[in-house]
Amino acid sequence: MFINSAQAQEVVQTASNALQGGMSDGMRLLVQFGLIILIFYFLLLRPQQKKMKAQMQMLESIKKGDKVVVSGLVGKVVEILNDKEVMVEFSKDNTVKVVRGYVSQVLTDDSSKKEGK
């Protein structure tokens, strides 16, 4: 029923760790991974999601008469065929059916004035 000195030291060490609020090595590792994942989310994933959302809104807002950029070519939307395709006129007798996903930019009067300067 007597406790030897090695067992007593172990009990004292465990009690002092508990009082100091020390975490186990595994718990520290989980906290570090959690912080890395949060940093990764806020620096990479969240901005990319915002950019994709803005691109989707821009594609959905295309209407007849808009000037659009398709693969570097500037044209005017002549007709909305369906929710995936539009007809774009690049020159007087040159009208092309274009998938909305390939429209990279919708030009407004403000953006064309800035590019013209």
Buried (B, 14 or more C-beta within 10 A) or exposed (E): EEEEEEEEEEEEEEEEEEEEEEEEEEEEEEEEEEEEEEEEEEEEEEEEEEEEEEBEEBBEEBEEEBBBBBEEEBBBBEEBEEEEBBBBBBEEEEBEEBEBEEBEEBBEEEEEEEEEE
